[in-house]
Amino acid sequence: QVQLVESGGGSVQAGGSLRLSCAASGGTFNRYTMGWFRQAPGKEREFVATILVIRSTTSYAESAKGRFTISRDNAKNTVYLQMTNLRPEDTAVYYCAAARRSTPTGSLDYDFWGQGTQVTVSS
């Protein structure tokens, strides 16, 4: 069993930045693929970013590419999402997730989830 706890959410103006953190415990962190997802009011949960174990390869949703950066610190069992140039459409609850599979293809491939942290971007 892996426990994930997100932090760092809040309210910012458009163009601002936030750094989300996800602390993991109860598992072998450096063997999990880590990802970030988000869900806005009235919309389905969507993929934001993923970082793999091998070579720390990253992948981003088109809406996040160029603005968001995912990283991991295996020594601290923590994954981060640095968000810059935020837009009102980025407003959502952001979730951290961990997958045992090396290359998850969707949300169903993730085994553990955090409780979520709210990000609100005002115009």
C-alpha positions as CSV (number, residue, x, y, z in Angstrom):
1,Q,0.0,0.0,0.0
2,V,1.2,3.4,-1.0
3,Q,-0.1,6.7,0.5
4,L,0.2,9.9,-1.5
5,V,-0.4,13.4,0.0
6,E,-0.5,16.4,-2.2
7,S,0.2,20.0,-1.1
8,G,1.0,23.4,-2.7
9,G,-2.4,24.3,-4.2
10,G,-3.9,27.7,-3.9
11,S,-5.3,30.7,-5.7
12,V,-3.3,32.8,-8.1
13,Q,-3.9,35.3,-10.9
14,A,-3.5,34.4,-14.5
15,G,0.1,34.3,-15.5
16,G,1.2,33.3,-12.0
17,S,2.9,30.2,-10.8
18,L,2.4,27.4,-8.3
19,R,4.5,24.3,-7.3
20,L,2.6,21.2,-6.3
21,S,4.2,18.5,-4.2
22,C,3.3,14.9,-3.6
23,A,4.9,13.0,-0.8
24,A,4.8,9.2,-0.9
25,S,5.1,6.6,1.8
26,G,4.5,2.9,2.3
27,G,6.1,1.7,-0.9
28,T,9.3,1.7,-3.0
29,F,8.9,5.1,-4.5
30,N,11.8,4.9,-7.0
31,R,10.1,1.9,-8.6
32,Y,6.8,3.7,-9.5
33,T,5.9,5.7,-12.4
34,M,4.4,9.0,-11.1
35,G,1.7,11.1,-12.7
36,W,-0.4,14.2,-12.2
37,F,-4.1,14.4,-13.2
38,R,-6.7,17.1,-12.8
39,Q,-10.5,17.5,-12.8
40,A,-12.3,20.7,-13.4
41,P,-16.0,21.3,-12.4
42,G,-18.2,19.6,-14.9
43,K,-15.4,17.9,-16.8
44,E,-13.8,14.5,-16.8
45,R,-10.5,13.8,-15.1
46,E,-7.6,14.4,-17.5
47,F,-4.0,13.6,-17.8
48,V,-1.5,16.4,-17.1
49,A,2.0,14.9,-16.8
50,T,3.9,11.7,-16.1
51,I,7.5,10.9,-15.1
52,L,8.9,7.4,-15.6
53,V,11.5,5.5,-13.6
54,I,13.7,4.8,-16.6
55,R,15.8,7.9,-17.4
56,S,13.1,10.0,-15.6
57,T,11.4,10.3,-19.0
58,T,8.6,12.9,-18.9
59,S,5.4,13.2,-20.9
60,Y,2.9,16.1,-20.9
61,A,-0.6,16.8,-22.1
62,E,-0.7,19.3,-25.0
63,S,-2.3,21.9,-22.7
64,A,0.6,21.6,-20.2
65,K,3.6,21.3,-22.5
66,G,5.8,24.3,-22.3
67,R,4.2,25.6,-19.1
68,F,4.4,22.7,-16.6
69,T,7.3,20.7,-15.5
70,I,7.2,17.4,-13.6
71,S,10.1,16.2,-11.6
72,R,10.9,13.7,-8.9
73,D,13.3,13.4,-5.9
74,N,13.7,9.8,-5.1
75,A,15.7,10.5,-2.0
76,K,12.8,12.5,-0.6
77,N,10.0,10.2,-2.0
78,T,8.4,13.2,-3.6
79,V,7.2,14.2,-7.0
80,Y,6.6,17.8,-8.1
81,L,4.6,19.7,-10.6
82,Q,5.9,23.2,-11.4
83,M,3.2,25.2,-13.0
84,T,3.9,28.5,-14.8
85,N,1.9,31.0,-16.9
86,L,-1.3,29.6,-15.3
87,R,-4.6,30.2,-17.1
88,P,-8.1,30.3,-15.8
89,E,-8.8,27.0,-17.6
90,D,-6.1,25.4,-15.4
91,T,-8.5,25.7,-12.5
92,A,-9.1,22.2,-11.2
93,V,-8.4,19.7,-8.4
94,Y,-5.0,18.2,-9.1
95,Y,-4.3,14.6,-8.2
96,C,-1.0,12.8,-7.7
97,A,-0.9,9.1,-8.7
98,A,1.5,6.2,-8.7
99,A,1.6,3.2,-11.1
100,R,3.4,-0.1,-10.8
101,R,3.5,-0.4,-14.6
102,S,6.6,1.2,-16.2
103,T,4.6,2.8,-19.0
104,P,0.9,3.4,-17.9
105,T,-1.3,4.5,-20.8
106,G,-4.2,5.9,-18.8
107,S,-5.7,6.7,-15.4
108,L,-6.8,3.1,-15.0
109,D,-3.2,2.0,-15.0
110,Y,-2.4,3.9,-11.9
111,D,-2.7,2.0,-8.6
112,F,-2.6,4.7,-5.9
113,W,-4.1,8.2,-5.7
114,G,-3.8,11.2,-3.4
115,Q,-6.7,13.1,-2.1
116,G,-6.2,16.1,-4.4
117,T,-5.3,19.7,-4.0
118,Q,-7.3,22.7,-5.3
119,V,-5.8,25.1,-7.9
120,T,-7.7,28.2,-8.7
121,V,-6.6,30.7,-11.4
122,S,-8.4,34.0,-11.6
123,S,-8.5,36.3,-14.7
